Amino acid sequence: MKRTDYCGRIDRKRLGETVTVCGWVHRRRDHGGVIFIDLRDREGLVQIVCDPDRAATFAIAEKLRHEFVIAATGRVRPRPEGTINSSLVSGEIEILAHDIVLLNQSLTPPFQLDDENISESVRLEHRVLDLRRPVMQKNLMLRHKATMSARRYLDAHGFVDIETPILYKSTPEGAREFLVPSRLHHGQFYALPQSPQLFKQMLMMAGFDRYYQIVKCFRDEDLRADRQPEFTQIDVETSFLDELEIRELMEGLVRSMFKETLGVDLPHPFPVMTYADAMRDYGSDKPDLRIPLKLTELTDLMKTVDFKVFRSAADLDGGRVAALSVPGGGSLSRKEIDDYTTFAAVYGAKGLAYIKVNDAAQPNEQGLQSPIVKFMGRDALAEILRRTGAASGDLIFFGADREKVVCDALGALRAKVGHERGFATTGWRPLWVVDFPMFEFNDETRTWGARHHPFTAPKDGHEEFFQTDPGGAIAKAYDVVLNGWEIGGGSVRIHRPDVQAKVFSSLGISVEDQRKKFGFLLDALQYGAPPHGGIAFGVDRMTALMAGVEQIRDVIAFPKTQRGQDLLIDAPSAVTEQQLRELHIRIRASDAAKNA
Ligand code: ASP
């Protein structure tokens, strides 16, 4: 029996024809003498009818159970009146089986494939069965459509797909790396690439002009809903274009992917926002523009009030006081406000002061309800109302702390309140965030680190600030943000060896280490490196957004858990003493005991 059709594709047009389909028994219903089978393949379901007239076929149908694999041949006929299922392509027809071949049996599956409430660990442990579920088939097909669309666009614009090594070298590029011990070189290690960043730059130096690769990247970092230890990027680099030209070309890629995959027209052009404006107005460098709420700056004003908590944050070097006004928030209960306070605390906020605006015409203890009102003069209160635009019935939250804490806490609160209280609009709101700082200060190590990566070019002239005011140096770096997710980021690169060396020095990488870790780059830069730049898009995040799922694991065939494990294949796992010996590795006893 040769398959003629996919189950899920047979429709009215095939009425009267004889077809053969292959697939899995999704459901089997015995209707007193007639057996109905919903047969499933990657394209969907089709109903197969077996009647007792054909004894041999009927006998096989009687034995079928969930997930048995069969081939069925039969005639396509209309479903009887009243049994039409308009949610299926094949919903108007059924196949009257002439012949069924049992291709394989199945144990009883550990869960019903159409059960929507299976725990994620059960799903991941039985990923093969989980992937059979129509929703997972749809997600991975969508991913395929999206990456095919990207390939078409990039090919049409002259980008060349070139592979780069997975066995790379340990370098300080930002994230923690996975190391791979070398058997042939005693005591030496490869590292898995955090991204092919320097290879793609060297391909530009090698004259390929435009490169792309849909590639795995590896970062040994703490995991979240939108992070995996290995994830996929559409990695792009181009020569001889400036920042604006690169952004325009890459915006076209995103637009074309959304158009071809979802039929969605994204705005043209994407709005552009500076990093400073994003932090000021949204407390985030990836603002969800579907939420219209904005933060209000109060730092200058709070330098004039007596309320110590606000005043000291305003006077602090690098401190900030800001407000988030919630229209209609006056109706929030004590419990709801407490919950938001607990939420803000996760981002380091020590409290979440608020004012309920009962009567906006009275900026005093009569009109405003809050323990903090009595510490602030009428002028300051009136000015808070003026700046936030709060009206009677609204509620104003305040953040006062170091700038980072205020931005993180109020930024996250804005998104949470916005979604929970129904302020978010639907649709797609992409934007570019540009003009990122070159460096950011790490409070723990008390050192400057690269905000993007150490190969990002400063704005023209900004290398002057490296020594005097590293925090003031702006980079030619840009992110694409969509509905609150960073879906891509890139930069114009440094193509002059002297500037590259200066950046390494600003990051505290000694001249000796620069040679040891990045000698290959510094050398290649000496032989006529073209101006170049690029970007990388997160395929997992983009497709998760397209599929409308909350976590990237749902668009990855074989993902890792939050603890970095693959529950299907049971990785990571121990290896034999012999393997370790070959790699010249000994597991420290104390670590082994800890992990046991
Ligand atoms: N390699 C960078 C990253 O993975 C992207 C880029 O700058 O092109 O974030």
Residues whose N, C-alpha, C, O or C-beta is under 5 A from the ligand:
A	BS01	LIG	Q194 S195 Q197 V236 G489 G490 S491 G534 I535 A536
